[in-house]
Amino acid sequence: MNGAAASGYVLHDYFRSSASYRVRIALNLKGVAYRRHDVSLVKGDQRSPQHLARNAQGFVPALELPDGRMLGQSLAIIEWLESAHPAPALYPADPFARARAMERALLIACDIHPLNNLRVLRYLGSALGAEQAARDDWYRHWVAEGFAALEQMAGDARFLGGEAPGIADVCLVPQMFNARRLELDVTPYPRLVAIDSVMAAIDAVAAAHPDRVQPAA
């Protein structure tokens, strides 16, 4: 019996990975028990043969199912969880509302995050000679551009997804964490700040925070 079958779900992730953070939030909100296996992006664990066997791209997260099958890509994992563990729902039932929720989620997951992940930032430095300050400016620029649009799309509901946490909120929390970590001024985005604050007060969301899962040094 493999490790996943013996202990349920195994999430191969890195504590500060935005994509991994999304999946931790979704698992926690749905009350799905899982075991974490740290894959250090800083140490290069993602390029090991063991991890490449889990995820051919060498990315995190990778969710190992109890039967040993693997899933990669955070939104694909969350969509699968929505089918396998439908309550509480993270996607609206109405087709148009679902598409609107994904519009917000994809703005973060596809238009902000990929431009600012570790491999892109490292390429800017190693191949293009960008200094750290320039890379930080790059990071803040794309977050600010995306947040400006998302702020306009946020509406007046308690969450981006309505009156309960949804897929867009699951994506917002990690991106807000990284925005603050890179010292982006978030005061121009009061609706996003308010929604993030409400999310942070939910125990399942707080338990997924990088500070709560960071491996011991």
C-alpha positions in Angstrom: 0.0 0.0 0.0 1.5 3.4 -1.0 1.7 6.3 1.4 -1.3 8.1 0.1 -3.5 5.1 0.4 -2.3 4.6 4.0 -3.0 8.1 5.1 -5.5 9.7 2.7 -4.6 12.7 0.6 -1.0 14.0 0.4 -0.4 17.5 -0.7 3.1 18.0 -2.2 3.6 21.7 -1.8 5.8 24.6 -0.8 4.6 26.8 2.1 4.9 30.1 0.3 3.7 28.9 -3.1 0.5 30.9 -4.1 -0.9 27.9 -6.0 -0.2 25.6 -3.1 -1.8 28.1 -0.7 -5.0 28.1 -2.8 -5.3 24.3 -2.6 -4.7 24.3 1.2 -7.5 26.8 1.6 -9.8 24.8 -0.5 -9.0 21.5 1.3 -9.5 23.2 4.7 -12.8 24.9 3.7 -14.1 21.5 2.5 -12.9 19.8 5.7 -10.8 17.3 3.7 -8.0 15.8 5.8 -4.6 15.7 4.1 -0.9 15.3 4.9 1.6 17.9 3.7 4.9 17.0 2.1 7.2 20.0 1.7 8.8 20.5 -1.7 11.3 23.3 -1.3 11.4 25.5 -4.3 14.4 27.4 -2.9 16.4 24.2 -2.5 15.3 22.9 -6.0 13.4 19.9 -4.7 10.9 20.5 -7.6 13.5 19.3 -10.1 14.2 16.1 -8.3 13.3 12.8 -10.2 10.9 12.0 -7.4 8.9 15.2 -7.8 9.1 15.2 -11.6 7.4 11.8 -11.4 4.6 13.5 -9.5 4.4 16.6 -11.7 6.1 16.6 -15.1 6.4 20.4 -15.1 8.2 20.3 -11.8 5.6 22.5 -10.2 3.7 22.6 -6.9 1.2 21.7 -5.8 0.7 18.1 -6.6 -2.2 16.4 -4.9 -1.8 12.6 -4.4 -5.1 10.9 -4.1 -5.7 8.0 -1.7 -5.5 5.6 -4.6 -2.1 6.9 -5.6 -3.2 9.0 -8.7 -1.7 12.5 -9.0 -3.2 15.8 -9.9 -1.3 19.1 -10.7 -2.4 22.7 -11.4 -4.2 24.3 -8.5 -7.4 25.2 -10.3 -7.7 21.7 -11.7 -7.2 20.2 -8.2 -9.8 22.5 -6.8 -12.3 21.7 -9.5 -11.7 18.0 -8.9 -12.3 18.6 -5.1 -15.5 20.4 -5.9 -16.8 17.3 -7.6 -15.4 14.8 -5.1 -16.3 16.9 -2.0 -19.1 19.2 -3.2 -20.0 20.7 0.2 -19.4 23.5 0.9 -19.5 24.6 -2.7 -16.8 26.9 -4.0 -18.5 27.4 -7.4 -22.0 28.9 -7.9 -24.6 26.5 -9.4 -25.9 29.1 -11.9 -23.8 28.9 -15.1 -23.4 32.6 -15.6 -22.5 33.2 -11.9 -20.0 30.3 -12.2 -18.4 31.9 -15.2 -18.2 35.3 -13.5 -16.5 33.6 -10.4 -14.0 32.0 -12.7 -13.5 35.3 -14.5 -12.3 36.8 -11.2 -10.3 33.7 -10.2 -8.5 33.5 -13.6 -7.6 37.2 -13.4 -5.5 36.3 -10.4 -4.4 32.8 -11.4 -3.6 33.4 -15.0 -2.9 37.1 -15.5 -1.2 38.1 -12.2 0.4 35.0 -10.7 2.3 33.5 -13.7 4.1 36.7 -14.4 5.4 36.8 -10.8 6.3 33.2 -9.9 9.7 32.2 -8.9 11.0 30.8 -12.2 10.0 34.1 -14.0 11.7 36.2 -11.4 14.8 34.1 -11.5 14.9 34.3 -15.3 14.6 38.1 -15.2 17.7 38.1 -13.0 19.8 35.3 -14.5 19.1 35.8 -18.2 18.1 39.4 -18.5 20.3 40.9 -15.8 17.5 42.6 -13.8 18.6 43.7 -10.4 16.5 42.7 -7.3 14.9 46.2 -7.1 13.8 45.9 -10.8 12.4 42.5 -10.2 10.4 43.7 -7.2 9.1 46.6 -9.3 8.1 44.1 -12.0 6.2 42.1 -9.4 4.4 45.0 -7.9 3.4 46.4 -11.3 1.5 43.3 -12.4 -0.2 42.8 -9.1 -1.3 46.5 -9.0 -2.6 46.3 -12.6 -4.6 43.1 -11.8 -5.9 44.4 -8.5 -7.1 47.7 -10.0 -9.4 45.7 -12.3 -10.4 43.2 -9.6 -11.4 46.1 -7.3 -13.8 47.3 -9.9 -15.2 43.8 -10.3 -15.6 43.1 -6.6 -19.1 44.4 -6.1 -20.7 44.9 -2.7 -21.1 41.4 -1.5 -19.2 40.1 1.6 -16.9 38.0 -0.7 -15.8 38.1 -4.3 -18.0 35.1 -4.9 -21.1 36.5 -3.1 -22.1 35.8 0.5 -19.9 32.7 1.0 -16.3 32.0 0.2 -15.8 30.9 -3.4 -13.1 30.1 -5.9 -12.2 33.8 -6.5 -11.7 34.4 -2.8 -9.5 31.3 -2.5 -7.3 32.8 -5.2 -7.4 36.3 -3.7 -6.0 35.4 -0.3 -2.6 34.1 -1.4 -2.2 37.0 -3.9 -2.9 39.5 -1.2 -0.3 37.8 1.1 2.3 38.1 -1.6 1.4 41.7 -2.4 2.0 42.7 1.1 5.2 40.6 1.3 6.5 42.6 -1.7 5.4 45.8 0.0 2.7 46.8 -2.5 0.5 49.5 -1.1 -2.9 47.9 -1.0 -4.9 50.9 0.2 -6.1 51.7 -3.3 -8.1 48.4 -3.2 -10.4 48.7 -0.1 -12.9 46.1 -1.3 -10.1 43.5 -1.8 -8.6 44.4 1.6 -12.0 44.0 3.3 -12.7 40.7 1.6 -9.2 39.4 2.5 -9.8 40.4 6.1 -13.1 38.5 6.3 -11.4 35.5 4.8 -8.5 35.7 7.3 -11.0 35.4 10.1 -12.2 32.0 9.0 -10.3 29.3 10.9 -10.0 27.0 7.8 -8.4 29.9 5.8 -6.1 31.0 8.7 -4.8 27.4 9.1 -3.6 27.5 5.5 -1.4 30.6 6.0 2.3 30.1 5.1 3.3 31.1 8.7 1.2 28.2 10.0 2.6 25.6 7.7 6.2 26.8 7.3 8.7 23.9 8.0 11.0 24.2 10.9 14.4 25.6 9.9 
